[in-house]
Amino acid sequence: MPTTYLDQKAKTVVKILPMNEEHLKDILCIERKVQMEPWSKQMFVDELSNKRSLNFVALVNNIIAGYLCSAMVYDELHILNIGVAPHCQRQGIGYSLLMEAVAAATKNKICAILLEVRETNLPAISLYKKAGFVKIGIRPNYYASNSGKEAAILMIKYLR
Ligand SMILES: CC(C)(COP(=O)(O)OP(=O)(O)OC[C@H]1O[C@@H](n2cnc3c(N)ncnc32)[C@H](O)[C@@H]1OP(=O)(O)O)[C@@H](O)C(=O)NCCC(=O)NCCS
C-alpha cells in the first residue's frame, strides 16, 4: 500500500512506495544528477536483494521524484542514500521519504536511525535536523571532494 504525504507549503502530493528493480532506470538518472559520488546500478540491486533493507521511491504525478535506501543492522537503521530530482527539491519530498523510513523503522522495533553526511552538504544537514536527527560525531577525511577530502558528520535519531 502506498503512503501519501501532502506538503502543506507547496501543496505537492507525494506517494511513497517500496522500491523495486523497475524503478532503477529513473532512480539512476536522478542519482547521476544529484550525487557527488553516484551509486552504480549494482549497488541499488544489492540493496534490493538485502532482506534487511528498507528502500522507497517517491512519486509525484506517478513520476519518480526521489528515493531512499536504508538497511537494518541489529536494532539500528542506517540511511545509505537519499536523493530528490533537482526540479522537485524543496517540496517536502526528502522529508516525506525520511518520515516513511522512520515509520518503517518503528514498525521493525528499531531503536535508532543513523546516517553520515558531508560537512558541506547544508541542504541535507538542514533536512536531517528538521526530521529530528542530532549530530553525534565527526569522521575526518571521510569523503573525496573537489578540494581533496572532507569530513562526514555522523547524525542519529533515537526512536525509543
Ligand atoms: C538533501 C535532499 C535529499 C533534500 O530533499 P528535498 O526534497 O529538497 O527536501 P525537503 O523539501 O523535504 O526539505 C525539508 C527541509 O530540509 C531543509 N532543506 C532542504 N533543502 C534545503 C536547501 N537547499 N537549503 C536549506 N535547507 C534545505 C529545509 O529545512 C526543509 O524544510 P523547509 O522547506 O520547511 O524549510 C536534496 O537536496 C538532494 O537530493 N540533494 C542531493 C543529494 C544529497 O545530498 N543527498 C544526501 C546525502 S547525505
The ligand as a Gaussian input file, in Angstrom:
#p B3LYP/6-31G(d) Opt

LIG

0 1
 C       19.038000      16.718000       0.560000
 C       17.803000      16.476000      -0.325000
 C       17.504000      14.952000      -0.364000
 C       16.605000      17.234000       0.286000
 O       15.439000      16.867000      -0.421000
 P       14.220000      17.883000      -0.592000
 O       13.069000      17.102000      -1.106000
 O       14.643000      19.060000      -1.387000
 O       13.960000      18.345000       0.922000
 P       12.576000      18.868000       1.527000
 O       11.880000      19.722000       0.539000
 O       11.836000      17.726000       2.106000
 O       13.119000      19.816000       2.693000
 C       12.887000      19.568000       4.067000
 C       13.731000      20.552000       4.856000
 O       15.119000      20.356000       4.588000
 C       15.796000      21.620000       4.586000
 N       16.310000      21.895000       3.229000
 C       16.126000      21.177000       2.105000
 N       16.779000      21.736000       1.059000
 C       17.404000      22.827000       1.544000
 C       18.239000      23.816000       0.957000
 N       18.575000      23.782000      -0.350000
 N       18.714000      24.790000       1.743000
 C       18.400000      24.855000       3.058000
 N       17.600000      23.941000       3.690000
 C       17.102000      22.942000       2.927000
 C       14.752000      22.641000       4.997000
 O       14.774000      22.700000       6.408000
 C       13.474000      21.997000       4.505000
 O       12.334000      22.439000       5.200000
 P       11.572000      23.756000       4.704000
 O       11.354000      23.614000       3.220000
 O       10.313000      23.740000       5.503000
 O       12.492000      24.909000       5.014000
 C       18.027000      17.037000      -1.773000
 O       18.503000      18.366000      -1.677000
 C       19.011000      16.227000      -2.599000
 O       18.624000      15.285000      -3.310000
 N       20.299000      16.588000      -2.527000
 C       21.347000      15.886000      -3.305000
 C       21.623000      14.502000      -2.772000
 C       22.073000      14.553000      -1.331000
 O       22.779000      15.468000      -0.900000
 N       21.672000      13.530000      -0.551000
 C       22.015000      13.444000       0.851000
 C       23.324000      12.759000       1.023000
 S       23.697000      12.553000       2.770000

